[in-house]
Amino acid sequence: MTELPVDPATSVAPSAAFAHSNSDTWVIIPLYNEATVVGEVVTGLLPTFPNVVCIDDGSQDGSGEIVRKAGARLVSHPINLGQGAALQTGFDYAIERNAKYVVTFDADGQHRVQDALAMVERARDENLAIVFGSRFLDNRTKPGLIKKIVLKTAVMVTNWTTRTRLTDAHNGLRVIREDAVRKIHLKQDRMAHGTEIIAQLGRTGLPYAEQPVEVLYTEYSKAKGQSLLNSVNILIDLIIR
C-alpha cells in the first residue's frame, strides 16, 4: 500500500474550534469506486474532523485522486482486498499517528457528520471505548419493512454468535477508542468483517454503548450496497460462516 500526500493548494481548512477538540481523532473511510460522491463526503467531514484518511481499495474510477484533492489523506491498496482489509489498514494508520479515537465512516454519503460528532463526544464524556451507531434506536431512518426484517434477523444472529447486545449490527458508523482499536485484527472480507469486528470488540470487555443515528438511503447508496439484496447477502454470510 502507498500513502499519497495532501495537496495543500486544494485541502479544506477545518473549523478552528473543532480542529482543536478533535485533533486526536481520525476518521477512516474505506473506499472503492465512489468518485461520484466521496469528494463531498470528505469536504463535509473536514470542518469538524481535521484528520480524515481514505483507504482506496483498488478503485479504478479516480476516487483516490478526488479525495486527495478534497483534503483527505490517501492510502492505496494496489488491488481490491475487501472492506475488512481496508478498515484494518485504516486502524493501523491511525494508531501509528497516535489517534485516541477512530471513527469508521462510509464513503457513499449515507452517514451524517453530526451523528459522528455526537458519538465522539459521548465516548469522551462517558469514558466509553466503543460507540456503535444504530439506525433502530429512533424513527429517522426508513429502510423499508422487508429490509428492516432482514437486518433485524442479522442482528439476532450476530448477537447470538458474538455474545453482544446490539440493536444494529451492520452499521458502518462507529467510534472506537485507541485501546479497543489495538485489539482489532480483521481477517474477513465482504460483509463478514462487520460481525468479526463486533466479536473482537466484544471480547475486549471494554465499555460500549449504542447511539441513535440516521442512515440516509439515497438512490446512489442503494445501488452501491444498501439494497435489499445486499441485506440478504449479509444474512447469508452470517449463516454460512
MARDOVEX-547579 format. One record per residue: residue number from 1; residue in three letters; x negated, y, z of N, C-alpha, C in turn. Coordinates in steps of 0.001 Angstrom, whole numbers, plus 500000, padded with zeros to 6 digits. Example, Ala and Ser with C-alpha at 12.3 -4.5 7.8 and 13.67 -1.06 7.14 Angstrom:
% MARDOVEX-547579
    n  res     n_X     n_Y     n_Z    ca_X    ca_Y    ca_Z     c_X     c_Y     c_Z
    1  ALA  486810  494310  507800  487700  495500  507800  486800  496700  507800
    2  SER  487150  497750  507080  486330  498940  507140  487100  500030  507870
This chain:
% MARDOVEX-547579
    n  res     n_X     n_Y     n_Z    ca_X    ca_Y    ca_Z     c_X     c_Y     c_Z
    1  MET  499160  498812  500000  500000  500000  500000  499124  501239  500000
    2  THR  499657  502317  499471  498907  503556  499402  499757  504701  499907
    3  GLU  499122  505668  500556  499812  506865  501008  499415  508024  500113
    4  LEU  500416  508784  499679  500168  509974  498890  500378  511196  499757
    5  PRO  499588  512249  499597  499704  513422  500448  500922  514260  500101
    6  VAL  501360  515048  501066  502415  516020  500820  501854  517159  499998
    7  ASP  502619  517600  499019  502241  518763  498225  502662  520013  498978
    8  PRO  501729  520812  499527  502105  521959  500347  502877  523007  499575
    9  ALA  502727  523044  498275  503434  524055  497490  504912  523752  497378
   10  THR  505293  522493  497590  506697  522118  497427  507323  521601  498705
   11  SER  506566  521520  499792  507120  520997  501035  508099  521994  501637
   12  VAL  509037  521468  502446  510062  522289  503065  509635  522623  504478
   13  ALA  509655  523899  504839  509246  524309  506171  510326  523957  507180
   14  PRO  510022  523210  508241  511022  522857  509232  511385  524036  510116
   15  SER  512583  523996  510700  513005  524966  511687  512040  524935  512861
   16  ALA  511632  526111  513350  510621  526177  514406  511077  525467  515671
   17  ALA  512355  525646  516044  512844  525054  517286  512837  523538  517205
   18  PHE  513418  522981  516150  513486  521538  516018  512109  520943  515762
   19  ALA  511268  521650  515008  509938  521132  514715  509160  520905  515996
   20  HIS  509344  521797  516962  508634  521636  518233  509226  520475  519024
   21  SER  510546  520420  519148  511165  519431  520015  511077  518018  519449
   22  ASN  510981  517881  518137  510944  516556  517530  509604  516242  516868
   23  SER  508560  516937  517265  507254  516693  516659  506694  515327  517029
   24  ASP  507271  514675  518045  506818  513338  518440  507661  512237  517799
   25  THR  508504  512611  516850  509443  511674  516240  509168  511534  514748
   26  TRP  509181  510301  514258  509038  510049  512829  510306  509406  512293
   27  VAL  510821  509951  511217  511945  509347  510507  511387  508451  509408
   28  ILE  511824  507190  509397  511364  506200  508420  512489  505911  507440
   29  ILE  512205  506100  506155  513202  505853  505111  512682  504781  504162
   30  PRO  513229  503559  504237  512896  502560  503204  513499  503011  501879
   31  LEU  512756  502840  500801  513160  503467  499537  512956  502511  498371
   32  TYR  514031  502320  497595  513903  501522  496373  514876  502069  495330
   33  ASN  514332  502752  494327  515118  503283  493201  516300  504136  493668
   34  GLU  515988  505216  494390  517020  506129  494892  516794  507553  494374
   35  ALA  516276  507699  493154  515906  509011  492630  517082  509980  492590
   36  THR  518286  509476  492451  519459  510342  492321  519719  511174  493567
   37  VAL  519493  510604  494747  519926  511269  495977  518827  511482  497019
   38  VAL  517712  510766  496920  516775  510755  498041  516114  512105  498282
   39  GLY  515948  512919  497255  515386  514248  497458  516244  515079  498389
   40  GLU  517562  515008  498223  518472  515740  499097  518456  515174  500512
   41  VAL  518300  513867  500631  518214  513249  501955  517000  513790  502708
   42  VAL  515868  513872  502034  514642  514365  502666  514772  515837  503046
   43  THR  515239  516667  502125  515351  518099  502430  516393  518367  503504
   44  GLY  517384  517483  503630  518352  517619  504706  517765  517293  506068
   45  LEU  516801  516391  506108  516188  515979  507369  515122  516946  507874
   46  LEU  514323  517491  506976  513116  518211  507381  513348  519414  508296
   47  PRO  514420  520178  508172  514599  521281  509120  514776  520816  510563
   48  THR  515203  519585  510767  515420  519033  512106  514297  518106  512540
   49  PHE  513814  517295  511593  512751  516327  511870  511574  516606  510928
   50  PRO  510509  517227  511432  509404  517613  510558  508579  516450  510033
   51  ASN  508688  515281  510683  507902  514123  510271  508805  513088  509616
   52  VAL  508760  513035  508305  509553  512076  507538  508598  511286  506649
   53  VAL  508677  509962  506723  507869  509125  505839  508798  508207  505062
   54  CYS  508637  508187  503755  509389  507293  502881  508486  506141  502462
   55  ILE  508996  504929  502595  508255  503749  502172  508838  503317  500832
   56  ASP  508125  503657  499765  508590  503334  498414  508255  501883  498119
   57  ASP  509293  501049  498095  509116  499610  497988  509172  499156  496527
   58  GLY  508229  499693  495727  508128  499278  494334  509136  499915  493402
   59  SER  509591  501132  493710  510552  501821  492835  509980  502026  491447
   60  GLN  510888  502043  490456  510474  502251  489070  511176  503451  488440
   61  ASP  511793  504286  489279  512566  505416  488746  512014  506769  489152
   62  GLY  510778  506798  489675  510180  508070  490076  510601  508550  491445
   63  SER  511238  507682  492243  511693  508087  493580  510543  508600  494447
   64  GLY  509397  507947  494374  508266  508336  495206  507814  509755  494956
   65  GLU  507711  510132  493706  507288  511497  493376  508318  512515  493840
   66  ILE  509588  512156  493778  510650  513060  494223  510540  513342  495715
   67  VAL  510333  512300  496534  510265  512534  497979  508984  513262  498351
   68  ARG  507917  512989  497625  506667  513708  497907  506843  515202  497650
   69  LYS  507478  515543  496544  507706  516953  496228  508706  517594  497188
   70  ALA  509613  516791  497722  510595  517317  498669  509980  517611  500034
   71  GLY  508790  517045  500305  508100  517359  501546  507878  516203  502484
   72  ALA  508281  514995  502090  508070  513824  502949  506691  513231  502711
   73  ARG  506207  512507  503686  505057  511644  503466  505504  510456  502630
   74  LEU  504596  509900  501874  504937  508792  500996  503927  507669  501152
   75  VAL  504430  506468  501448  503619  505262  501438  504239  504329  500409
   76  SER  503426  503780  499517  503951  502996  498406  503513  501542  498479
   77  HIS  504487  500647  498319  504196  499238  498066  504061  499061  496562
   78  PRO  503032  498387  496094  502865  498225  494644  503947  497366  494004
   79  ILE  504567  496469  494780  505671  495652  494289  506782  495667  495327
   80  ASN  507965  495241  494922  509104  495204  495827  508966  494042  496806
   81  LEU  508898  494369  498098  508718  493359  499139  509963  493170  499994
   82  GLY  510953  494025  499832  512170  493921  500623  512218  494969  501721
   83  GLN  513453  495248  502177  513637  496323  503149  512977  496028  504487
   84  GLY  512952  494765  504889  512282  494432  506138  510809  494792  506108
   85  ALA  510151  494476  505007  508730  494811  504861  508524  496318  504839
   86  ALA  509437  497035  504186  509320  498497  504134  509464  499104  505522
   87  LEU  510409  498606  506299  510560  499101  507664  509320  498814  508499
   88  GLN  508764  497606  508372  507580  497269  509157  506405  498167  508792
   89  THR  506254  498458  507506  505207  499391  507093  505436  500757  507729
   90  GLY  506680  501200  507760  507002  502482  508382  506727  502495  509867
   91  PHE  507074  501399  510561  506795  501324  512002  505290  501412  512265
   92  ASP  504520  500668  511500  503062  500690  511682  502503  502092  511414
   93  TYR  503019  502727  510374  502573  504076  510018  502851  505051  511164
   94  ALA  504068  504990  511716  504446  505922  512778  503627  505692  514048
   95  ILE  503414  504437  514408  502641  504134  515614  501206  504622  515461
   96  GLU  500646  504473  514272  499282  504958  514030  499181  506467  514208
   97  ARG  500322  507161  514115  500337  508620  514261  500938  509056  515585
   98  ASN  500893  508145  516551  501270  508426  517944  502724  508843  518101
   99  ALA  503605  508265  517306  505027  508562  517448  505531  508075  518803
  100  LYS  506358  508883  519441  507038  508439  520659  508378  507805  520308
  101  TYR  509021  508321  519256  510279  507760  518779  510215  507607  517265
  102  VAL  510907  506594  516764  511137  506498  515331  512637  506459  515084
  103  VAL  513036  507017  513957  514422  506965  513505  514434  506217  512182
  104  THR  515228  505157  512072  515384  504496  510780  516603  505106  510098
  105  PHE  516435  505471  508840  517430  506299  508143  517518  505819  506705
  106  ASP  518712  505611  506187  518872  505089  504827  518653  506169  503777
  107  ALA  518231  505736  502599  517864  506666  501519  519037  507076  500648
  108  ASP  520203  506450  500835  521303  506656  499894  522292  507736  500285
  109  GLY  522004  508482  501360  522861  509597  501738  524033  509231  502618
  110  GLN  524057  508025  503171  525212  507618  503975  525105  508021  505441
  111  HIS  523914  508426  505895  523741  508815  507294  523723  510332  507448
  112  ARG  524093  510792  508643  524179  512225  508932  523030  512621  509861
  113  VAL  522381  513732  509521  521243  514196  510321  521681  514502  511746
  114  GLN  522861  515103  511900  523324  515473  513242  523546  514245  514122
  115  ASP  523920  513116  513520  524038  511890  514307  522665  511415  514769
  116  ALA  521684  511453  513880  520325  511054  514249  519787  511922  515371
  117  LEU  520018  513230  515280  519548  514151  516318  520202  513839  517660
  118  ALA  521511  513599  517654  522212  513281  518901  521668  511996  519526
  119  MET  521301  511042  518681  520765  509777  519186  519383  509965  519807
  120  VAL  518537  510768  519188  517214  511049  519755  517364  511771  521091
  121  GLU  518237  512749  521142  518440  513499  522387  518962  512585  523495
  122  ARG  519835  511660  523124  520345  510727  524133  519238  509807  524632
  123  ALA  518395  509332  523721  517280  508484  524141  516389  509218  525139
  124  ARG  516125  510490  524873  515302  511287  525789  516013  511486  527131
  125  ASP  517269  511912  527072  517998  512287  528291  518256  511100  529199
  126  GLU  518524  509924  528603  518916  508751  529389  517789  507723  529515
  127  ASN  516600  508077  529050  515443  507177  529127  515753  505829  528484
  128  LEU  516302  505876  527279  516659  504668  526542  515555  504309  525561
  129  ALA  515284  503019  525422  514279  502565  524464  514864  502398  523064
  130  ILE  516148  502098  522985  516795  501907  521684  518188  502516  521728
  131  VAL  518535  503249  520680  519913  503705  520488  520352  503224  519110
  132  PHE  521371  502371  519102  521918  501848  517855  523088  502717  517416
  133  GLY  523114  503103  516149  524275  503798  515618  525401  502815  515367
  134  SER  526630  503197  515718  527787  502337  515477  528891  503118  514773
  135  ARG  529348  502581  513644  530463  503196  512905  531810  502776  513456
  136  PHE  531813  501896  514490  533060  501347  515006  533415  501855  516400
  137  LEU  532688  502840  516903  533000  503398  518215  533942  504590  518139
  138  ASP  534199  505096  516942  535237  506103  516745  535871  505870  515376
  139  ASN  536750  506764  514963  537535  506532  513749  537088  507357  512550
  140  ARG  535887  507920  512593  535463  508778  511476  535135  507988  510216
  141  THR  534538  506817  510357  534123  506027  509204  535301  505213  508684
  142  LYS  535478  505200  507370  536590  504495  506731  536047  503416  505791
  143  PRO  535700  502244  506330  535099  501215  505479  536108  500422  504661
  144  GLY  537382  500526  504970  538380  499673  504322  538614  498422  505163
  145  LEU  539837  497891  505121  540225  496808  506021  539405  495545  505817
  146  ILE  539268  495095  504579  538573  493823  504339  537095  493948  504703
  147  LYS  536483  495057  504288  535069  495271  504630  534885  495321  506145
  148  LYS  535809  495977  506833  535720  496064  508290  535797  494675  508920
  149  ILE  536700  493827  508420  536831  492470  508960  535533  491690  508753
  150  VAL  534959  491797  507547  533716  491082  507260  532587  491564  508168
  151  LEU  532461  492894  508314  531399  493439  509160  531604  493073  510628
  152  LYS  532846  493079  511082  533122  492693  512470  532771  491219  512701
  153  THR  533031  490385  511702  532652  488978  511813  531138  488840  511895
  154  ALA  530428  489618  511067  528965  489607  511111  528461  490052  512479
  155  VAL  529135  491015  513094  528753  491469  514431  528871  490329  515431
  156  MET  529974  489595  515367  530180  488490  516312  529099  487425  516156
  157  VAL  528771  487098  514909  527725  486102  514669  526373  486602  515177
  158  THR  526063  487871  514891  524791  488445  515336  524700  488484  516855
  159  ASN  525767  488908  517520  525759  488954  518983  525548  487566  519583
  160  TRP  526156  486562  518960  526020  485200  519460  524590  484675  519269
  161  THR  523996  484976  518126  522663  484437  517826  521545  485234  518475
  162  THR  521791  486499  518816  520728  487342  519367  520908  487650  520854
  163  ARG  522018  487207  521431  522310  487459  522852  522402  488951  523151
  164  THR  522935  489715  522219  523163  491138  522443  524663  491403  522470
  165  ARG  525024  492636  522801  526432  493037  522827  526564  494354  522073
  166  LEU  526726  494247  520767  526847  495427  519917  528195  495418  519209
  167  THR  528629  496601  518796  529854  496704  518006  529553  496842  516515
  168  ASP  528297  497132  516172  527910  497330  514768  526476  496836  514609
  169  ALA  526333  495654  514017  525020  495008  513985  524183  495385  512774
  170  HIS  524789  495923  511720  524043  496169  510482  524151  497622  510035
  171  ASN  524027  498504  510988  523957  499936  510698  522481  500318  510671
  172  GLY  522026  500909  509571  520611  501228  509422  520131  502420  510217
  173  LEU  521035  503143  510891  520634  504312  511685  520349  503865  513113
  174  ARG  519074  503961  513497  518636  503549  514833  517568  504514  515328
  175  VAL  517482  504653  516641  516368  505360  517276  515658  504356  518171
  176  ILE  514340  504250  518011  513569  503252  518749  512340  503921  519370
  177  ARG  512188  503745  520662  511043  504333  521379  509773  503533  521100
  178  GLU  508657  504184  521286  507353  503600  520924  507105  502245  521558
  179  ASP  507469  502054  522832  507192  500771  523472  508008  499647  522846
  180  ALA  509212  499962  522354  510022  498957  521665  509519  498719  520245
  181  VAL  509078  499787  519578  508561  499644  518216  507391  498666  518184
  182  ARG  506551  498728  519186  505375  497853  519226  505747  496369  519348
  183  LYS  506993  496082  519734  507447  494694  519866  508064  494160  518579
  184  ILE  508183  495001  517544  508840  494596  516306  507807  494071  515315
  185  HIS  508065  492880  514802  507203  492275  513783  508112  491586  512772
  186  LEU  508606  492332  511820  509606  491826  510886  508982  490910  509844
  187  LYS  509626  489782  509624  509196  488821  508603  510264  488604  507533
  188  GLN  511523  488909  507873  512629  488655  506955  512781  489798  505948
  189  ASP  513257  489450  504749  513598  490488  503787  515119  490504  503630
  190  ARG  515617  491002  502537  517048  491117  502271  517768  491623  503526
  191  MET  519034  491177  503737  519806  491679  504861  519469  490972  506171
  192  ALA  518755  489854  506097  518435  489100  507312  517565  489911  508263
  193  HIS  516837  490903  507751  515982  491688  508637  516808  492460  509659
  194  GLY  518077  492779  509326  518917  493512  510264  519174  492726  511525
  195  THR  519425  491429  511384  519603  490566  512543  518269  490333  513250
  196  GLU  517200  490193  512478  515884  489951  513059  515459  491096  513969
  197  ILE  515679  492316  513534  515252  493457  514346  516055  493536  515635
  198  ILE  517349  493215  515573  518169  493216  516782  517692  492139  517744
  199  ALA  517389  490948  517226  516906  489860  518076  515600  490237  518763
  200  GLN  514683  490835  518013  513392  491200  518600  513538  492307  519632
  201  LEU  514394  493283  519352  514614  494361  520318  515328  493837  521560
  202  GLY  516270  492915  521353  516975  492347  522493  516054  491601  523433
  203  ARG  515062  490925  522869  514131  490149  523705  513206  491034  524542
  204  THR  513098  492306  524197  512217  493183  524975  512751  493429  526384
  205  GLY  514063  493325  526556  514652  493628  527851  514693  495115  528163
  206  LEU  514350  495951  527199  514338  497398  527407  515756  497970  527304
  207  PRO  516004  499104  527959  517368  499648  527982  517808  500161  526607
  208  TYR  519055  499847  526239  519585  500293  524956  521033  500730  525113
  209  ALA  521517  501453  524122  522912  501890  524094  523338  502042  522646
  210  GLU  524645  502132  522440  525190  502440  521121  525736  503860  521119
  211  GLN  525643  504487  519960  526100  505863  519782  527074  505901  518607
  212  PRO  528248  506515  518783  529159  506631  517642  528576  507515  516545
  213  VAL  528592  507010  515314  528093  507763  514165  529085  507603  513018
  214  GLU  528981  508499  512062  529811  508409  510869  528958  507939  509695
  215  VAL  529429  506919  508999  528788  506453  507774  529592  506986  506596
  216  LEU  528905  507644  505674  529559  508283  504538  529542  507335  503347
  217  TYR  530685  506765  503030  530780  505850  501893  531106  506646  500629
  218  THR  530084  506906  499836  530274  507580  498553  530284  506535  497447
  219  GLU  530695  506940  496272  530654  506005  495147  529220  505537  494894
  220  TYR  528262  506448  495106  526864  506087  494900  526417  505047  495921
  221  SER  526697  505289  497216  526232  504357  498246  526907  502998  498106
  222  LYS  528163  502983  497674  528838  501704  497455  528137  500923  496347
  223  ALA  527781  501622  495287  527110  500959  494161  525721  500468  494556
  224  LYS  525076  501165  495508  523702  500814  495886  523607  499805  497025
  225  GLY  524734  499389  497590  524589  498365  498625  525616  498389  499720
  226  GLN  526585  499322  499668  527603  499365  500710  528944  498838  500214
  227  SER  528923  498045  499164  530144  497467  498622  530626  496323  499500
  228  LEU  531867  495881  499246  532399  494728  499957  531550  493497  499697
  229  LEU  531109  493309  498444  530273  492155  498109  529018  492136  498953
  230  ASN  528412  493308  499172  527199  493364  499988  527485  492954  501426
  231  SER  528646  493347  501942  529015  492947  503302  529178  491444  503394
  232  VAL  529773  490831  502367  529903  489380  502334  528527  488731  502295
  233  ASN  527600  489314  501530  526237  488773  501467  525553  488817  502825
  234  ILE  525808  489876  503592  525273  489953  504953  525745  488766  505769
  235  LEU  527054  488497  505677  527621  487395  506443  527034  486057  506008
  236  ILE  526893  485858  504697  526313  484614  504191  524882  484442  504669
  237  ASP  524110  485540  504639  522728  485497  505136  522676  485010  506579
  238  LEU  523631  485506  507391  523655  485134  508810  523975  483657  508996
  239  ILE  524911  483162  508185  525374  481799  508361  524324  480788  507936
  240  ILE  523600  481082  506827  522662  480088  506286  521284  480157  506908
  241  ARG  521002  481168  507736  519663  481281  508338  519409  480142  509301
